[in-house]
Amino acid sequence: MGLMGWPLLVAVIVLAVAGPVACLYLWNRVTGRLAVAGRLFMIVICQVFAVLVGGVGLNHYFEFYASWSDLFGGGKGGGTPIEQVGAGGTGARVRFERTAKVDPDVYTATVTGERSGVRSRILVWVPPGYGSPANAHQTYPVVELLPGYPGTPSTWFHAVHGAIALKEAMASGHAHPFILVAPVTTVVHGRDTECVDFPGGPRVETWLTDDVRQAVTRAFRVQPDRSAWGLMGFSTGGYCAAKMAIRRPDLFSAAVTMQGDAVPQTPEVRRDHALFTQNSVLDLLRTHRPPIALLLAGTRQDRGSDRAINQIMPLVRPPTTAFLYVLPKGGHNASVWNSMLPQAYAWLSARLSAPHPS
């Protein structure tokens, strides 16, 4: 039984209901010297079932962990091979395989980064018509999607409707086609690395920038120029998107941060002054003026993102540009991020190049 999906959720709900019923039935039947211990045990079991329902239900909605291997570590991802995507670029190709577990238009591969040494998974969604013979020479812009923590790349295709929202925006004429790339950001199980290159490893930023880009460029018909590559993330992923665009303007020209922080939150980064400064959006904007565009999205009710936006905006200087998309209401959740996606895709379409023949 998978960690995601209805079977597990239904099973824990049944257990949560059956537990109190069994407790009522057995309460007065437990007698003797073990009566107190037995009744305490029944109470604890009922509480455990209740906590399980809450945990599984939250994971079902937010998809913090997509599989048992994501939860306990050691998983490498992948799926059943169906077809190999035609490659562009040079060098050794990575085999991306289609998997129905996420989305029929999503391909996945486990990649070892040549520069970072990180071995992890990348999901790639191709837009409608990508495989059509009529579009065989069409190349596409890319939006790299970054989840929050804890979270997995498949969150972008379930709880957060990354592909659905793009297809709807394309159908309405508000966005042009993109290839969506969702890499694993939690490359070390249980460790929130906040997309940082740590001295001595792991080199997470290098994985998410150079290595992911190289793997995707070699396997798909994507435009390699920075003007065709953007970043978008929510929560921790939003912070990562802004930070990496500022640090790597040679690779990206636009970034959308949805309720992202302005500075690192991980204690091990905050304890290292040099590392903190190198990865703080605020410190970077004080010393860097890269030719990039930022969309800062948040809500007035989410104090963290509202504070981050108010800290970032005064530091933006040309040629860096920043745009605001602030909703009056909304918490820090998938419903808010989904409501932001149509505007985000329209904004990215106005700043990243459109598909064109190679």
Salt bridges, closest charged atoms under 4 A:
GLU63 OE1 - HIS158 ND1 2.63
GLU83 OE1 - ARG98 NH1 3.18
GLU97 OE2 - ARG95 NE 3.55
GLU114 OE2 - ARG218 NH1 2.91
GLU205 OE1 - LYS243 NZ 3.31
GLU205 OE1 - ARG247 NE 2.86
ASP210 OD1 - ARG115 NH1 3.27
ASP210 OD2 - ARG248 NH1 2.90
ASP250 OD2 - ARG248 NH2 2.90
GLU268 OE1 - ARG191 NH2 2.89
ASP283 OD1 - ARG286 NH1 3.18
ASP302 OD2 - HIS332 ND1 3.10
ASP306 OD1 - ARG300 NH1 2.57
